[in-house]
Amino acid sequence: MASRLPISTRGWICASTTKVVGTGWRWDKPLLLMVALMPLGILIWSLFAGQLGANPLETLTHETGEWALRLLLATLAVTPLARLFLWTGLYRYRRMLGLLAFSYGVLHLLCYLWFDQGWLLVEIGRDLLKRPFILLGMSAFVLLLPLAATSTDRIRRWLGARRWRRLHRLIYPAALLAAVHFLLLVKADRFEPLIYLGILLLLLAARGLPTGCLSRRSSPRTS
């Protein structure tokens, strides 16, 4: 009779060898951080090297926004993948991915406020009314603010698990607003933003699937 592996098992369990590879390696998070910050490093290098095209500041604004959306989708992918494949070790990366998405969002917002609007509040207000996708992007960032502010274990204990989880459900409307913001921003070829929106909808739909339905360990062994 096959032994049952509890869902709460720590670490990333490899289904083929049942070897824990997530708990013993202490460099996994630094590696994830390095990989996630590589696009920013490339952007900065390209900016000073004059390789960001005719409008480098606009390119910098758009690229930081896209990476914020990509990392936000990666954050949302953690729970469905962990539940469906019983890869519970993925949960240890969710907070870091969320904070990285927020960090790129901060850079994206700063690029807009500085390079595009010059910190002129009147112009920013007019832009919010003139271009709806700017308002959607701002709204997404506002929703992410309390999530980043309450990401520590200490604040989670202070809020209580139930209230903390209820608050962090704001990531869903934030991601939807960010995806629609990108969709409305693009005027010509909307294939890429539609891909992001489709991925988001698939991730939301996947949350309704039963736990472990795509895991080999969830199916009984044949004698």
QUISULNOR-V566432 format. One record per residue. PHI is phi as a letter, one per 30 degrees, with the letter a starting at -180 (999 if undefined). PSI is psi as a letter, one per 30 degrees, with the letter a starting at -180 (999 if undefined). NEAR is the number of other C-alpha atoms within 10 Angstrom. Layout:
# QUISULNOR-V566432
phi:PHI psi:PSI near:NEAR
phi:PHI psi:PSI near:NEAR
This chain:
# QUISULNOR-V566432
phi:999 psi:k near:7
phi:d psi:k near:8
phi:d psi:k near:6
phi:c psi:k near:9
phi:c psi:j near:11
phi:d psi:k near:9
phi:d psi:f near:14
phi:d psi:g near:10
phi:e psi:k near:13
phi:d psi:l near:17
phi:j psi:l near:19
phi:d psi:j near:21
phi:c psi:k near:19
phi:d psi:k near:12
phi:d psi:f near:14
phi:d psi:e near:8
phi:c psi:f near:7
phi:h psi:h near:11
phi:c psi:k near:11
phi:d psi:j near:16
phi:c psi:f near:14
phi:c psi:f near:19
phi:c psi:f near:13
phi:c psi:f near:10
phi:c psi:j near:10
phi:d psi:f near:9
phi:c psi:g near:10
phi:d psi:e near:14
phi:d psi:e near:15
phi:e psi:e near:10
phi:d psi:e near:11
phi:d psi:e near:13
phi:d psi:e near:15
phi:d psi:e near:12
phi:d psi:e near:11
phi:d psi:f near:18
phi:c psi:f near:14
phi:e psi:e near:11
phi:e psi:e near:14
phi:d psi:e near:17
phi:d psi:e near:12
phi:d psi:e near:10
phi:d psi:e near:18
phi:d psi:e near:15
phi:d psi:e near:13
phi:d psi:e near:15
phi:d psi:e near:16
phi:d psi:f near:10
phi:d psi:f near:9
phi:i psi:h near:12
phi:c psi:g near:13
phi:c psi:g near:17
phi:i psi:a near:11
phi:d psi:f near:9
phi:b psi:i near:10
phi:d psi:e near:16
phi:d psi:e near:17
phi:d psi:e near:15
phi:d psi:e near:16
phi:d psi:e near:22
phi:d psi:e near:20
phi:d psi:e near:17
phi:d psi:e near:18
phi:d psi:e near:24
phi:d psi:e near:24
phi:d psi:e near:21
phi:d psi:e near:22
phi:d psi:e near:26
phi:d psi:e near:24
phi:d psi:e near:18
phi:d psi:f near:22
phi:d psi:e near:27
phi:d psi:e near:24
phi:d psi:e near:18
phi:d psi:e near:21
phi:d psi:f near:21
phi:d psi:f near:20
phi:d psi:e near:21
phi:d psi:e near:20
phi:e psi:e near:22
phi:d psi:e near:21
phi:d psi:e near:19
phi:d psi:e near:22
phi:d psi:e near:19
phi:c psi:f near:18
phi:h psi:h near:27
phi:c psi:i near:24
phi:d psi:f near:22
phi:d psi:f near:21
phi:d psi:f near:19
phi:d psi:f near:18
phi:d psi:f near:16
phi:c psi:f near:16
phi:d psi:e near:18
phi:d psi:e near:16
phi:d psi:e near:18
phi:d psi:e near:24
phi:d psi:e near:22
phi:d psi:e near:20
phi:d psi:e near:21
phi:d psi:e near:26
phi:d psi:e near:22
phi:d psi:e near:17
phi:d psi:e near:24
phi:d psi:e near:27
phi:d psi:e near:17
phi:d psi:e near:18
phi:d psi:e near:22
phi:d psi:e near:19
phi:d psi:e near:17
phi:d psi:e near:21
phi:d psi:e near:21
phi:d psi:e near:17
phi:d psi:e near:12
phi:d psi:e near:14
phi:d psi:e near:16
phi:c psi:f near:15
phi:i psi:g near:13
phi:i psi:g near:13
phi:d psi:j near:11
phi:d psi:e near:11
phi:d psi:e near:9
phi:d psi:e near:13
phi:d psi:e near:17
phi:d psi:e near:11
phi:d psi:e near:10
phi:d psi:e near:15
phi:d psi:e near:15
phi:d psi:e near:11
phi:d psi:e near:11
phi:c psi:j near:12
phi:e psi:e near:14
phi:d psi:f near:21
phi:d psi:e near:20
phi:d psi:e near:17
phi:d psi:e near:21
phi:d psi:e near:25
phi:d psi:e near:19
phi:d psi:e near:16
phi:d psi:e near:23
phi:d psi:e near:20
phi:d psi:e near:12
phi:d psi:e near:20
phi:d psi:f near:23
phi:e psi:e near:13
phi:d psi:f near:13
phi:d psi:e near:20
phi:d psi:e near:17
phi:d psi:f near:10
phi:c psi:g near:17
phi:d psi:f near:16
phi:d psi:l near:11
phi:d psi:e near:9
phi:d psi:e near:10
phi:d psi:e near:12
phi:d psi:e near:15
phi:d psi:e near:12
phi:d psi:e near:11
phi:d psi:e near:14
phi:j psi:k near:11
phi:d psi:e near:11
phi:d psi:e near:9
phi:d psi:e near:12
phi:d psi:e near:17
phi:d psi:e near:12
phi:d psi:e near:9
phi:d psi:e near:15
phi:d psi:f near:16
phi:d psi:f near:12
phi:d psi:f near:16
phi:d psi:f near:19
phi:d psi:e near:18
phi:d psi:e near:14
phi:d psi:e near:21
phi:d psi:e near:24
phi:d psi:e near:20
phi:d psi:e near:22
phi:d psi:e near:27
phi:d psi:e near:28
phi:d psi:e near:17
phi:e psi:e near:22
phi:d psi:e near:25
phi:d psi:e near:20
phi:d psi:f near:15
phi:d psi:e near:17
phi:d psi:k near:13
phi:c psi:e near:8
phi:c psi:c near:6
phi:d psi:j near:9
phi:c psi:g near:13
phi:d psi:e near:11
phi:d psi:e near:12
phi:d psi:e near:20
phi:d psi:e near:15
phi:d psi:e near:13
phi:d psi:e near:21
phi:d psi:e near:21
phi:d psi:e near:13
phi:d psi:e near:15
phi:d psi:e near:21
phi:d psi:e near:12
phi:d psi:e near:13
phi:d psi:e near:19
phi:d psi:e near:14
phi:d psi:e near:11
phi:d psi:f near:16
phi:d psi:f near:16
phi:d psi:f near:9
phi:d psi:l near:12
phi:d psi:k near:11
phi:d psi:k near:17
phi:i psi:g near:19
phi:d psi:f near:14
phi:c psi:g near:15
phi:c psi:k near:16
phi:d psi:e near:13
phi:d psi:f near:18
phi:d psi:f near:15
phi:c psi:k near:10
phi:d psi:k near:10
phi:d psi:k near:9
phi:c psi:k near:6
phi:d psi:999 near:4
